[in-house]
Amino acid sequence: MKRIALIIVASFFLVVGCRKKTTTQETAQIEVNKGDIVNTIINDKESFYYVDFKNYPNNDKSLPIGVFDSGTGGLTVLKAIVNYDQNKNETQETGSDGILDFNKESFIYLGDQANMPYGNYSGVGKVDLLDEHIIKDAQFLLSNKYYSDANDSIANIDKQSIKVIVIACNTATAYGKEDIEAFLKKANSDIKVIGVIDAGVRGVLERMQPDEDGNIGVLATAGTVSSKGYHNTILKFKNELGYTGNIEVFSQGGVGIAEAVDEDANYFNRNLKKPRQDYKGPGLLDADIKIDKTLFDIYNFNFSNYKMLCDTKNADDCSILQINDAENYVRYHLVTLMENIRKSNTKNKLKSIILGCTHYPYLTEEIKTVLNELYNYKAKDGSFLYRGFMTENIQLIDPAVNTAKELYDYLNKKSLFNPDGDINASEFYISVPNKDNKSIKVDEEGRFTYDYKYGRNAGEIQEYVKVVPFSRDNVSNDILLRFQKQIPYVYQLIHNFNSNNKKTVDLSFASKI
């Protein structure tokens, strides 16, 4: 393959403390090869993405567990895993013993925030590019490379490999789990891959009787909904497990919810006071994700503090209306879901909603609030508009707990539990645009522009991003405050990583979490 070097830096080895760096030949060149990412990883020894599978430490109990997501949403899955206590640690028998089941396991977490949201790639015809991102996520977990920070031009090579991969992302599970498994098979690797969709479906069916009728809602990214991953898996498990009831599935693509949680500027910008041109969320004129003015009273949007952006002072007179708040996105999509159910011919009631995106558990209280409002909403004639189509207490199904169970069962079956490890050795990484790659295009906030993010093509093997440790340089204070409140143990592990791990020694005091 012809390799075009965009950046050439003199070759040398740099050692900082105990950390090793790769040579410039391996990393400072930005590859723009035409080819297949899987073959590159397995066969191209000169590539940044090469993984030496022939010498990979298979079945090593001491290795960490790899977890990845398109952003920080997957930390809700990690929360369920690290807080899991359903077994006795000494005997592995079922039953809580007050000691966390994964207390001696360490984790390596990756949030591919630079390339998120994953849910939009299918809508713009770039599933092949999404698949490439997902394979690169797995490659990072399997490899030994990372960068100290966004300005580091040479990668460190002292990251550990992993013994199992958990895809803490519904869209990545739907589109990429089988691809990762095929990639690992081609590499003659027996690394296990666990996804969240099967776990979520098991979770919702466990809460239903085998002969029970009911509707299951799926609130997920547009990409996950488009893949029909949950819909098909529910029907598959329903038949395999012998459920005979009339189960119907209603899916809603939650465009903007995950993006608002991760503060994607195309969907949420706390500094705005008026509508902007680059907005990608629901609007008054969008045929696919239209805000219906006749439903304003039902949406019950919060217009305070510019949480909705209107081009006039009076909301009823808006010709342009943009959502600029995570809860308002929830309101739009739950009303849309209930409208679709109400207008269907279903005789069933909505009993459960699968939170089919790992970002959504951050908004559990907001979702419960809106569902309660809709249950009690009265039409002009005094009748309850939605009560006949929903149970009073709809169960919210977070696939994370069942994912933790599947991970535990696998490690137990394969005798892969680490007897001497420490969960405080866990590491947390996030992707940022690679400014050494002169072909990338970023906005004023340093993020990929929308057109560039979705305008790239699969098969151009290059470093679009650098994977660096979590820090205050790449995770906002508001997101960190949410971590402290909603995933405190995971937040403490992130803090430990920033404070005590040699891989973050180059971070300034102000950058550390």
N, C-alpha and C positions, 0 to 999 in steps of 0.2 A: 504494500500500500504506500502511496505517495504521501509523505508527511510535510505539511507546510508550516514552518515555524513562524508564528506571529510575534513571539517575544523570545529573545535569546539573552540569557544571563550567563556570566562566566560560571563554569562548573566548579563546585566545591562542596565539601561536607561541613555542615554546621552543627555543632553539638552545644546545647544549652542545658546545663546540669546533667541529668541522666537521660534527657530526651534526644533522640536521634532524628536527623533530617535526611530526606532523600537527596540524591544528587540533582543538580539543575536539569540534567538531561531527562530525568524522569518526570519532573513536575513543572519547571518554569516554562517549557514549551507548551503552547496552547494547541492541542491537536485539533485539526479540522479534517479528519479522515472520513472518507465515505465508507461505511461498513456497518456491520452488525455489532451491537454493544455486547451481546453474549459471547460471540467469537473473540472479540477484543479482550474481554475479561479473562477468558480461558487460555487464549493462545498467544496474544501479543505481549511478549515479555518486556518490550520497550514502552508499553503504554502506561500511563498513570493509573489506569483502571485494572491492570493485570493483577490477578490473585493466583498465587502458587498453590493450586489445589493438590498437587502431588505431595506436598509437604504440609498440608493443612492438618492441624491438631484435632482430628476427629475423636469423638467420644471422650473428650477431656472434661472431667467433672468440674474442674476449677474455672473453666471459661465463663464469662458473663452470658446473660440472655440478651439478645438484641431485640429492640422494639422500635418501630418507625411509624410515622404518620406524616401527613402533608403539612402539619404545623404543630401547634401546641395542644390540639384537641386530644391527641393520643395519650397525653399525660393523665386523662381521666381513666383510661384503660390501665395505665401503670399504677394509678391510685388503687384500683380494685385489686391488682396483683399484689402490691406491697402490703396492703392491709388484710390480705386473705388469711383467715384462720379457721379452717374447716376440718383440720386433721391434727392428729397427735404427732409431734415431730419425731419422737423416739421410735415409734412403731409404724407410722404412716396409716394408722387406723382412723376411720372416720370419727370426727368429734373434736370440738375446739379444746385446746389445752392452754389458752392464754399466751401462746408463743406464736408469732407470725410464721406462717408456713414457708415463706421465702426469705426468712431473716438472714440466712447464710448465702443467699444468692446475690450477685451484683448484676446490674443492668447497664446496658449502653443504649441510650435513647437518641433518636434522630428525628428532628422535625424539619421537613423540606419546605420551609416557609418561603423561600425565594421563588419556588415554582408553584405554590398553592394559589388559588384553590384547585384541587384535582378534579372537582366535580364539573368544571366547565370545559374540559378538553374534548369530551365526546360531542358537546353541542357545536363545536367549531370544527369538527372533523379531524381532530388530532389525537385519536386514541393511540396511534402508534407512537407518538411523542410521549404521551402519558405512560405507556408501557416502558419506554426507555427510561423515563424518570424513576419508575418503580424498580426496575432492574438496578439502576444506579444506587438507589436507597439500600437495596440488599447488598450490593457490592461494598458500600461504605461499611456496613456492619461486619462483613466478612473480612475486610482488608485491615491493614495496619496504619492507614494514613489519615491525617487531619491537619488543619492549619491552626496555629496559635490564635490568630485573629484575622480580620478582614484584610489587613495590610501585609500579612506574612506572605512572602513570595515563594517560599520553599516549604514543602509539607514535612511534618514530623512523621516518623515511622515507628512509633512505640505504642500505638493503640493495640489492644488485645483483639483477637478473633472472638467469635461467639459460637455457642453450642446449639442454639435454636433461634428461629426468627418468629417474632410476633408482629403481624401486620395490624397495627392499631388504627386502621383507617378503613372505613367501609368501601369507599370508592376504589382504593388500591386493592382491597380484597376482591371486589367484584371483577375488576379488570386485570389484575396482575398476579393473583395468587398462583394460578395454574402456570403462568409464564415463569414465575420464580422457581416453581417446582420443576418445570421442564429444563430451565437453566441449570439447576443444581444436579439434575439427573445427567445432563450432558457433561457436567464437570465431574461426574462419578462421586458426588457428595451425597451423604445421607442426612444432611441437616434438615430437621423438621421445620415446616412452615405452618403456623397457626394463624387463621384469620378470624375476624369478628362476626361475619355474617352467620355462619353455622351456629355459633354460640348464641347470637341474638334470637335466632329462630327456635332453638331449643328452649331458651328462656321464656319465650312467649307461649309456646305450646305446653310447657310444664305447668302453666297457670290456668289451663283449660282442661275440662273433662273430655274424655275421648269422644263422647257423643254430643258435646256442647256446640250450639250454634253461636255465631258472633262475627263481628267485623274486627279485623286487625288493621290498624293504621301504621304506615311506614313514613316517618318524617326523615328524609335523607337529602343528600346533595342531589342536584339534577342529574349528575353522572351516574350515581348509584341507582336512582330511579330508572334512568334510561337503560341501564344494564339488565333490569328486572332480576337482579341478584336476590333480593329478599323475596319477591313475589314467587319466583320459581323454586327457591329453597323451601319456602313455607309449604307449597303444594307438594314438593318432593317428600319432605319429612312427614307431612300429614298422611300421605299414603303409606310410607314406610313404617310409621309408628301405629298405624291402624286407627286413626281418628276418623270417625264417621259423620261428625256434625257438619253443618253447612257453614263453612268458613270462607269469608270474602276478604279480599285484601284491597285497601285503598291507599295509594301512595301519593305523597306530596313532595315535590322537589323544592327544598328550602333555600332557594337562591338568596344569598346575602347573609344568612344566619352565621354560618361558620366564618365567613369573610369578616363580619362585624366583630366576632370574637377575637380573631387574629388581626384586626385593624387593617384590613386591606383597603387602601385609599379609594379604590373604585367603588366601594360599597359603604364605607364609613370613614368620616374624617371629622374629628371633634373640633377642628379649627374653622369649619365652614359656617357661614351664616346665610348663604343663598345657594340655589341649585348650581351645579357645574356640568360641563359638557361631557366629562369622562365617566359619568355615573353609569353603572351596569345593572342596577337592581330594578325592582318593579316600578312601574310608572303609569301615568294616566293613558298613554298612547301605545304602550307595548301590548301587542296582541297576545303574546304567550304568557307574560306575567303582568297582567293589567291590574292596576288599582281601580276598583269599581266605585265611583262616587256614590252610587246608590247604597253602598254598604258602609259608608263612613260611620254611621251610628254604631254598627256592629264591630267594625275594626277597633273603634275607641282608641285611636292613635294618641300618643302623648306628644303634643306639639311644643312643649316647653324646652327651653335651652337648645333650640335648633335641632331637636331630635327628629323633626320632619322639616324638609326644606321646600318652601313654596315661593313662587315668584310674585305673590301678592301678600298683603297684610292679612287678608281674610282668607282662611283656608278653603272656604266653600267656593271661592272665585279662582282658585289656582288653575293655571293652564299647564304648569309644570309642578310636579310634586315628587319629591325624592325621600326615601326612608334613610335616616341617618342615626339609627339606634338599634341595638340587638333585639330588645324587647319588641319594638315596632315591627321588625322583620318577623318575629314569632307571631305577632298578632295577625299580620297579613296572611301568613301561610296556614295558620290554624283555622282562620275563617274560610279561606279558600278550600281547605280539606273538608270542613263541615258542610260547605255549600255543595261540593261535589257529592258527598254522601247523601245530603238531603234531596238532591235532584235525581239521584239514582232510583232504581226500583227495589232497593234492598228492603228486606223485612227485618233485618238484624240490627242490633245496636253496636256501636263502637265500644269495645271493651278494653282494648289495649293499644298503645302506640309504641312502636319500636323506635327508640332514638337512634336512627340509622346513620348518624355521624358522630364521631367521638367528641366534637366540639359542643354538641347539644346538651350533655349533662351539666355543663356550666350554667345552663339556663333552665334547670328543672323547676325552680320556684316560679319563674316567669311563665313557663308552660302551664303549670298547675293553676296559676291565677287566671290565665286567659281561658282555659277549659272550664273553670268554674263560672266565669262570666258568661260563656256561651251556653252552658247548661241552664242558667237562670235568665237568659235573654228572652224578653217578651216582644212579640210583634205588635203592631198597632192595634190589632183586634184583641190583645190581651193574652193570646195563646203563646205557649213556649215554642219558639221557632225550632230549636234543635233537640229538645229534651227527649223526643220520641226516637232519636237516632243515636243517643249516647247514654251510657250508664253514668251514674252520678260521680263515681270515683274511678275514672279511667286509669288503668295501670300504665305507668311509664316503664318500659323495658330497656334497661341499659345492658347491652351485650357484654359489658366489661367483666361482670362477675362470672358469667359462664366461660368467658375467655380465660380467666384465672384458673377456673376448675380444669379446663382442657389442658392448660399448661402444666398444672400440678400433676394430673393423671399421666401425662406423657413422661415427665421427668421421673416420676415414681416407677412407671413401667420399664423404662430404659435404665434405671439406676443411675441417673445423671445428676442427682442432687449433690451440691457441693458441701462436703462435711466440715470444711474449715474456712469458708468464705465470710464476707462481711458486706452487708447491704450498703454500708456507708461508703464503699468503694465505687458506687455507681457513677456513671458519667453521662453528661447531657450535652448534645450537639445540635446545631441549627445551621441551615444553609443560608448563605448571603451571596448576592451577585459577585462574580469574580471580576473585579475591576482591572485585573491584569489581562483579561481577554478583551481586546479592543473592539470586538464585534458586537458586544452587548450594548443594550440601550436601557438607560435607567431614567426615572423621573426625578423631580426635585428632592424627594425623600430618599433617594438612593435605591429604590426598588425597581424591578423590571417594569417597563411600560406594558400596558395591556397588549398592544399590538405586537410588541416584541415577544412577550411571553407566549402568546398563542400563534405567532407567525413563524416560529422556528419549525424546522423539519426534522423528523427522525432520521437517523443514519449519518448525521454530521457529528462524529464523535469528538467532543471537545468539552472542556471544563467550563460550563456555564456558571457554576457556583463554586464557592469554597465552603467546606464544612468546618465550622469553628465551635468552640465551647459556648454554651449559654452565657450571657453576660448582660449587664445593663446597656451595653452598646447595641444589642440586637433584640432585646425583649423590653418592652416599655414598662414604665412604672405602674401604669394601670393594670396591665396584665399580671405583673408580679404581685400586686395587691390582691387580685383575684385568686392567684395561686395560694397566697397565704391564707385566705379565707376558706377556699373550697377544696384545696388539695394540700393541706398543711404538712403532711408527712413527706409528700413528694417535694414540696418547696424546701423542706429541711434538707433533703438529699441533694437538691440543687445547690443550696447554700454550702453544704459540706464539700461538694465538688469544687466550687469556686474558692473555698477557703483553704482546703487541705490537700488538694490533688496537685501533683507536680505539673500536670498538663495545663493548669491555669496559672502557672507561676508568672507568666508574662503580662497578665492582666493588671491594670492599675487598680489601686484601692477603690477609686471611684467607680470602676467598671464592674467590680465584683458584686455578686448578689448576696 
